[in-house]
Amino acid sequence: MSQPRRRILRPSRPSSGDGTRHTKLLARCSKLEAEQQSLSRWMSRLKRAFHAVEKQQQKVTRLEREIARLQQS
C-alpha cells in the first residue's frame, strides 16, 4: 500500500504587526551603521591613494619640463 504524502511542517508566520516592523527597522539600522563605517574606511583609503597619484603626476610633469628645458638649451 502506498503511503500518503507527508506534510511539511513550517513555523507559522507572525502577523505583519509592529513587532516585525520594529525588528526589521533595527536590523536595517545596524546594517546601515556597518555600511557607513565600511564606506568611511574606503574613503580614507581612496583619499590617500588619490593624493599619492597626484604627487606622482606632479613629479612626472616636473621631470618632463626639466627634460624639455635641457633639450632646448
Secondary structure in CASP SS format (residue, H / E / C, confidence):
PFRMAT SS
TARGET T0000
AUTHOR 0000-0000-0000
METHOD secondary structure of the structure
MODEL  1
M C 1.00
S C 1.00
Q C 1.00
P C 1.00
R C 1.00
R C 1.00
R C 1.00
I C 1.00
L C 1.00
R C 1.00
P C 1.00
S C 1.00
R C 1.00
P C 1.00
S C 1.00
S C 1.00
G C 1.00
D H 1.00
G H 1.00
T H 1.00
R H 1.00
H H 1.00
T H 1.00
K H 1.00
L H 1.00
L H 1.00
A H 1.00
R H 1.00
C H 1.00
S H 1.00
K H 1.00
L H 1.00
E H 1.00
A H 1.00
E H 1.00
Q H 1.00
Q H 1.00
S H 1.00
L H 1.00
S H 1.00
R H 1.00
W H 1.00
M H 1.00
S H 1.00
R H 1.00
L H 1.00
K H 1.00
R H 1.00
A H 1.00
F H 1.00
H H 1.00
A H 1.00
V H 1.00
E H 1.00
K H 1.00
Q H 1.00
Q H 1.00
Q H 1.00
K H 1.00
V H 1.00
T H 1.00
R H 1.00
L H 1.00
E H 1.00
R H 1.00
E H 1.00
I H 1.00
A H 1.00
R H 1.00
L H 1.00
Q H 1.00
Q H 1.00
S C 1.00
END
